[in-house]
Amino acid sequence: MMALWRMLGAAYAELLLWRRQWMWIAQSLMALLGFAVLSSAWGGLAALRHMIVASVFVGTWGIGINFIGQIVGWDRLSKQYEFYVASPLSLAEYYTGMVVGQLPFFAVDVAAPAAVVLLLGVPPTSLLALLAIALAALALGSFLSLAVVLRIRNPMNISAVTNPLYTLATILPPVFYPMSALPQPARFLALISPTTPLAELARWATGAAEACLDPATALGLTAVWFLVSAVALRGVLKWGLEN
């Protein structure tokens, strides 16, 4: 029970930040609505369905790679990180608190498109699979971001790194459009991005569009990215009396 209260305390500290910075939440909502209108205007219901399905895990990917990465990076450079290390918090409680502290963004970037996914005819069981993929995207995005951000010494460079990482991984690869739209050589190139197998898993789970990768291959590629990011993160993320 004490671990839960410690985690909630860390989460509450983050929620206070978003209460003062509510325009970021409004920006996310406007972007979601804008993409939905654009997709339906140009591609009809099928394009809207595909875009909304992608938005569920892209939302958690953004929370992980952008917000978690930036928050922990700024905490590290501002010495707030040392405050948490010196407290009774464990590393798992700190990380979970940072994630739970992003609840306003989960409401806009995950819960809202998930509700629309159900309205567009995706079965509840498929939605549960999509949410599991979204959690994997959150963890993988935060691991990759922290592996890079925690090596940065200048706080002005943190956003300059996380924002391009988010854009490069969601706009250019086949995330908001099906992988089948790419010529065969470009499909192999698209596998460089960790979001490509996640998008393929989302298509396979919901039937939003044709999936080019079989589930086993997509899961294997995702596992490789988790392994690579965990190894890279282990070298820079320290807690307690570790050197």
N, C-alpha and C positions, 0 to 999 in steps of 0.2 A: 504493500500500500504506500509506503514512503517513497518508493521508486516512482510510482504514478504521480504523486504530488510534486516531486522534484521535476519530472518531465513536464507536467502542466505549468509549473512556475516558469520554466524556460520558454514554453509556448506562449504564455501570457505576455512575457516581455516582448516577443515578436509581434503579437497582436496589437500591442500599444503602438508600435511603429506604423502598422497599416491603418490604424485609426486616424493617424495624422497625415498619412500619405495615400488617401483614398483615391486620388486621381489615377494612380497606377491601376487600380481595380477597374475604374471606369474606362480606362484605355483598353484593357483586356476585353471588356464587354463590347465596346464599340468595334474592336477588331474582329471579334467573333461574329457579330451581326453583319458587319461589312462583307466578310468572306462568305457568309451564308447567302446574302442577297446577290453577290457577284456570281457564286456558283449556280444558284437557281436561275438567274437571268440568262446565263450562257449555256447551261447544260441541263436545265430542267430538274426534275425530281431525282433522277439517278445521280447527277453530279452533286446535288445537295446532300444526298444520303452518303455518298463517298466522302464528301468534305466533313460532314458532322462526325462520322466514324473516326476519321483521322484526327479530328480536333480533340477527341477524348484523350488519346495518348500523347498527342503533341502538347496538350495543356500540362500534363504531368512532367513531360520531358522539359518543358520550359521552366516549371517550378524547380526541378532538380538542377538543371544546368545553369539557369540564370539566377534565381533567387537564393537557393541553398548555397550555391557557389559563391555568390557575391556576399551574402551575410557572413558566412564562415570566414571568407577572405578578409572582409573588413574587420571582423572581430579579432582575427589574428594580428592584423597590422595595428589596430587601435589598442591592443593589449587586453581587450575584453575577453578574449579567448583564455588568457591566463587566469582571469577571474573565475571563469567556469571550471577550469582545470583544478583550481585550488578549492572549489566548492565540493560538496558531497556528490555532485553529479558524476555519473559514469559516462563514458563516451557514447554508449547506446542511448542513454537518457537524453544527452545533449542533442544528438542527431535527431532522435524522435521528436524532441521538443521543437527543433527548428522546422521539421516537416509539419507538425501539427499547427505551428504558428502561421502557416500559410493557408489556413482554412478559408479566408475570404477568396483567395484565388482558386481553391478547389471548388468553391460554390459556382464561380463564374466559368472557369476553364474546364471543369470536369462534370459537375452535377448538371449544369444547364444543357450542354450538348448530349449528355447521357439520357436525359429526359426526352430530348428531341429524337434520339436514336430509337427509343421505344415507340414514339409516335409514328416514325417512318417504317415501322413494321419489323424491326429486328427483334427476334424472340428474347425473352428475359434471360434464358440460359446463355445465349450468345453475348448478351450484354455483360453478364458476369465474367465470361472469358475475356471480353474486351477490357473490363476494369482490372483484371489480373495483369493483362499486358500493360495497362497504364501504370500500375504499380512498379512493374519491371522497368518501364521507361523512366519513372521518377528516380529509382535507385541508380540505374545506369547513368542517367544524365548527371546526377549529383556526384557520383564517383569520378566520372571523367572530368567534370568541371573542377572539382577539388584537387584532383591530381595535377591540374595545370595552375589553378589560382594560388594554391599554397606555395608555389615556387616563385610567385611574384613579390617583389619588394616595394614597388611603387603603387600606392593605393589608387592612383589615377589610371592605372592600366587594367584594373580588374574588370570594369564594365567594357573596356575596349577589347577584352578577350572573350568574356562570356557572351556578349551580344552577337558577335560574328559567329561564334560556335553554334549558337542557337539557330541563326539564320541559315548557315551553310548546311546544317543537318536537317532542316525542315522544308526549305523552299526549293533548293536545287534537286535533291534526290526524289525518287518516286514515293512521296508521302501523301501529298494532296492530289496526286494523279496516279493512275495504275502503272505498275512496272511494265505491263504489256504494251504501253504506248512507246516505249523506248526500242530502238533497234537492238539486235542481239549483242553486238560488242559493247554498247553503252550499258546494258544490263549488268554485265560483269563489273564494269567500272562503278556502277551505283552501289555495289556491295561494299565499297570502301566505307560508306556511311553506316554507323550503327543503327540509324533509324530505319534503314531499308528492310532488314529482317523483321523489325517490330511492325512496320506497316504491312508487310506480307502476312504476318500472323493475324493482324487485325482484319485484313481482307478475308483470310481463310476462316476466321471465327465467325464473322458476320455475313459473309457473302456479299459485301458491298461492291466488290469488283473481282475480276479474275485475278487469282494469285499465280505468279510464275514460279515461286519456290514452294516445294512441299514443306509441310510443317516441321518435319524432322530437320531439314536443312536450315530452316529459319531459326529453329530453337538452338541448333548447334552453333550457328553464327552468333546468336545473342549470348550464348554461354561463353564463347571465345572472347567477346567484348567485355563481359563481366570479369573474366579472369585477367585480361590485360589491364583493365581499369583498376582492379583490386590490387594487383602487383604494383602499379604505378603509384596508387594512393598510399599503400603501406609504407613507402619510402619517405613520405613527407608528413603524414598525419600521425602526430604523437600525442600521448595523453598521460597524465600523471607524472611520475618520476622518470619516464623514458627519456633517453638521450637522443 
